[in-house]
C-alpha cells in the first residue's frame, strides 16, 4: 500500500512528517519521498494536485486511489496508521 510524501528542503513541517513516516515504515509500509523542487517530484506532485508541503497521501494499491491525505500538515501518527491498515 503506497504512501507518498511530498516535501521541500525549506519546509518547516517536513522533518516532523518524515519522523511520523519512519514509524509507519517500521510497521512495514512502503513510503515514497518526492522533493517538489526536482523534476520528478514536481511531475508527481502535479499528477496528485499537491500544492503545499508537507503532503502525505495514502493510496490504494491497484488504482492509486487516494484514501486519505494530509496537505500542509503533519499527519497524526494514529490516524495515519489507521488509514494505512484500512487498505
Backbone bond lengths (Angstrom), bond angles and torsions (degrees), N, CA, C in turn:
res aa  C-N    CA-C-N  psi(-1)  N-CA   C-N-CA  omega(-1)  CA-C   N-CA-C  phi
1 X - - - 1.429 - - 1.519 109.08 -
2 X 1.303 117.18 109.06 1.461 118.45 -174.55 1.530 113.77 -72.95
3 X 1.297 113.04 140.95 1.456 122.14 171.21 1.520 104.76 -123.26
4 X 1.312 116.56 131.63 1.461 120.87 -178.70 1.517 108.67 -120.20
5 X 1.335 114.16 137.98 1.462 120.20 177.04 1.513 108.60 -124.07
6 X 1.326 115.82 129.69 1.453 122.67 178.62 1.525 107.85 -109.78
7 X 1.327 116.06 130.68 1.461 120.86 -174.73 1.518 110.25 -144.74
8 X 1.320 114.86 170.78 1.463 121.75 166.43 1.515 107.14 -144.18
9 X 1.301 115.56 158.46 1.459 121.06 -171.06 1.528 114.02 -60.18
10 X 1.325 118.74 -37.27 1.471 119.93 -176.27 1.528 113.02 -93.47
11 X 1.316 117.16 18.54 1.462 122.74 179.40 1.530 109.50 -79.24
12 X 1.307 117.18 124.09 1.460 121.45 -177.92 1.522 115.18 -70.17
13 X 1.338 116.99 -32.03 1.462 121.23 -177.79 1.536 113.26 -94.04
14 X 1.323 117.30 -7.90 1.468 120.36 -175.81 1.531 113.84 -64.64
15 X 1.346 119.82 -41.80 1.468 118.20 178.65 1.533 112.82 -60.32
16 X 1.321 117.48 -39.67 1.468 120.24 178.60 1.525 110.62 -66.22
17 X 1.321 117.27 -37.84 1.462 120.86 177.92 1.524 110.43 -64.76
18 X 1.324 116.70 -42.31 1.473 120.16 178.42 1.527 110.92 -61.18
19 X 1.323 117.87 -36.74 1.472 121.13 177.84 1.533 110.77 -65.40
20 X 1.322 117.25 -42.27 1.461 121.03 177.75 1.528 109.47 -61.44
21 X 1.325 116.34 -42.39 1.459 120.31 -178.51 1.526 112.71 -69.12
22 X 1.318 117.66 -29.20 1.472 119.96 174.48 1.528 110.22 -59.95
23 X 1.317 117.02 -39.02 1.457 121.11 177.12 1.521 111.79 -63.28
24 X 1.323 116.56 -38.11 1.454 120.68 178.05 1.528 110.70 -69.59
25 X 1.321 116.72 -38.65 1.466 120.58 176.85 1.525 110.75 -62.00
26 X 1.325 116.75 -35.68 1.468 120.99 178.73 1.529 111.23 -63.30
27 X 1.339 116.91 -23.67 1.467 121.52 177.80 1.531 112.28 -86.94
28 X 1.333 116.14 -4.31 1.461 120.23 177.78 1.516 115.55 110.02
29 X 1.315 117.53 4.12 1.467 120.29 179.94 1.528 110.30 -74.52
30 X 1.308 114.87 147.97 1.455 121.49 172.11 1.518 107.08 -97.01
31 X 1.322 116.46 122.04 1.459 121.03 179.99 1.527 108.26 -116.86
32 X 1.309 115.60 129.45 1.454 121.83 176.36 1.522 107.41 -106.39
33 X 1.342 115.94 132.04 1.459 121.81 -177.65 1.524 109.47 -109.53
34 X 1.333 115.90 134.40 1.451 121.41 -178.98 1.525 110.05 -129.08
35 X 1.320 115.73 122.56 1.463 122.18 173.93 1.525 106.65 -84.66
36 X 1.322 117.25 115.34 1.462 121.04 -175.99 1.522 112.85 -71.83
37 X 1.317 116.52 -3.18 1.461 119.15 178.33 1.527 112.39 -98.07
38 X 1.344 118.02 3.32 1.460 118.78 171.87 1.532 108.59 -113.07
39 X 1.311 116.71 164.89 1.460 121.90 -171.08 1.527 112.37 -59.59
40 X 1.332 118.08 -48.05 1.466 120.54 -178.75 1.528 111.48 -64.42
41 X 1.317 116.12 -42.69 1.461 120.03 179.19 1.515 112.22 -65.53
42 X 1.334 115.83 -38.43 1.460 120.75 178.85 1.535 110.58 -64.99
43 X 1.328 116.24 -40.92 1.467 120.35 179.74 1.531 110.73 -65.67
44 X 1.320 116.50 -44.24 1.466 120.78 179.26 1.532 110.52 -64.48
45 X 1.326 116.59 -41.06 1.466 121.28 178.42 1.525 110.78 -62.52
46 X 1.324 116.94 -41.14 1.467 120.53 179.08 1.527 110.45 -63.75
47 X 1.316 117.40 -39.89 1.466 121.70 -179.60 1.530 110.97 -60.32
48 X 1.336 116.88 -40.23 1.469 121.47 -177.76 1.527 113.48 -95.12
49 X 1.309 118.03 3.98 1.457 120.75 178.31 1.520 113.67 68.88
50 X 1.319 116.49 32.54 1.465 121.07 -179.49 1.525 108.84 -77.26
51 X 1.324 115.81 123.32 1.458 121.72 -178.13 1.524 112.91 -119.42
52 X 1.340 117.58 -6.62 1.464 119.66 -179.36 1.521 109.38 -146.89
53 X 1.326 113.68 158.30 1.464 119.54 176.42 1.521 108.37 -121.30
54 X 1.313 115.82 147.80 1.452 127.09 -5.97 1.526 110.55 -75.39
55 X 1.316 115.45 150.26 1.463 121.24 169.14 1.514 107.28 -125.83
56 X 1.322 115.54 131.51 1.463 121.88 177.07 1.517 107.40 -121.93
57 X 1.333 115.87 129.63 1.460 122.24 179.66 1.514 110.02 -121.02
58 X 1.309 116.76 134.20 1.468 122.48 171.18 1.523 104.78 -106.48
59 X 1.339 116.02 122.56 1.453 121.53 -173.36 1.516 111.90 -120.08
60 X 1.317 116.07 143.08 1.460 122.05 173.58 1.526 107.21 -74.30
61 X 1.335 116.73 130.81 1.467 123.37 -174.34 1.517 115.13 -50.50
62 X 1.309 117.13 -58.32 1.454 121.16 -167.91 1.523 114.09 -61.72
63 X 1.296 118.48 -39.03 1.458 121.30 -175.89 1.527 112.56 -118.46
64 X 1.298 117.40 0.68 1.465 122.78 -173.22 1.526 110.84 51.88
65 X 1.328 115.11 37.67 1.458 122.09 176.09 1.530 108.53 -73.82
66 X 1.320 116.31 135.01 1.462 121.05 -179.62 1.522 109.63 -73.28
67 X 1.332 115.36 120.40 1.454 122.03 179.68 1.526 110.04 -94.43
68 X 1.329 116.08 -40.86 1.477 121.37 -178.68 1.514 107.53 -155.73
69 X 1.306 116.79 146.32 1.465 120.12 177.66 1.523 110.76 -143.80
70 X 1.302 113.93 153.75 1.461 123.35 171.57 1.514 105.34 -127.17
71 X 1.306 116.97 116.28 1.470 121.82 -176.48 1.528 108.90 -117.05
72 X 1.323 114.34 113.66 1.461 120.18 -179.02 1.516 113.87 81.87
73 X 1.324 117.38 5.19 1.461 121.99 -178.01 1.523 111.03 -132.10
74 X 1.314 114.74 157.03 1.458 121.88 173.25 1.524 107.21 -81.52
75 X 1.341 117.73 127.27 1.467 118.35 179.89 1.517 112.28 -67.80
76 X 1.319 115.35 143.59 1.454 120.24 171.82 1.521 106.50 -69.99
77 X 1.343 118.50 127.08 1.468 120.47 -175.80 1.531 113.85 -55.71
78 X 1.321 117.62 -39.85 1.465 120.48 -178.91 1.529 111.71 -69.69
79 X 1.330 117.20 -41.01 1.469 120.80 177.57 1.523 110.63 -64.44
80 X 1.326 115.89 -42.13 1.456 121.01 179.50 1.523 110.71 -62.03
81 X 1.311 116.43 -45.69 1.463 120.67 179.03 1.531 111.05 -62.17
82 X 1.335 117.25 -42.57 1.471 120.52 178.45 1.529 111.10 -62.07
83 X 1.319 116.48 -43.40 1.474 120.50 179.98 1.518 110.25 -62.81
84 X 1.308 116.84 -43.25 1.462 121.19 179.93 1.522 111.28 -66.19
85 X 1.318 117.31 -43.08 1.463 120.71 -179.01 1.526 112.82 -72.06
86 X 1.324 117.67 -19.95 1.474 120.54 -178.44 1.517 112.52 -73.07
87 X 1.309 116.50 -11.36 1.476 119.30 -175.89 1.493 113.00 -79.21
